[in-house]
């Protein structure tokens, strides 16, 4: 497991904690509401060991408008000299990741959604989307992920983590990372 160091940058006076680890193709990860920056730590460590660069944000406040969070992600990417990346998020973090793909299309290589929230709106037509969901998720219905993938089958794929609940990125990081590595084919 890697040793993560939390850094902070302050665009416009806002203190934004983040962790930037690894080298290689980049993935920005945004945790679920109520989880801390360490919630995706084991998943990130596995991906870093597989030669990914993983940039994790601290949790974003759901009461703040999504557009502000989109700007935070773009500011972070600028701060760590990341011209483009896959943008991923768990729950509400996935809502932000989807919004980043709309607002900064040219900087998003793909979108990773971990148990995405039910929200309205189409996916960006030419950006690939990997959706991962736990089969025993009682917080976010699996039907949401199935509906989302069915709405754009040419660009979206669904992978299921058997026996996993909503917090599968933390409880099943091995299976989750395998789906990501296999889909992105970065090994």
Order of alpha helices (4+ residues) and beta strands (2+ residues): beta-beta-beta-alpha-beta-alpha-beta-alpha-beta-beta-alpha-beta-alpha-alpha
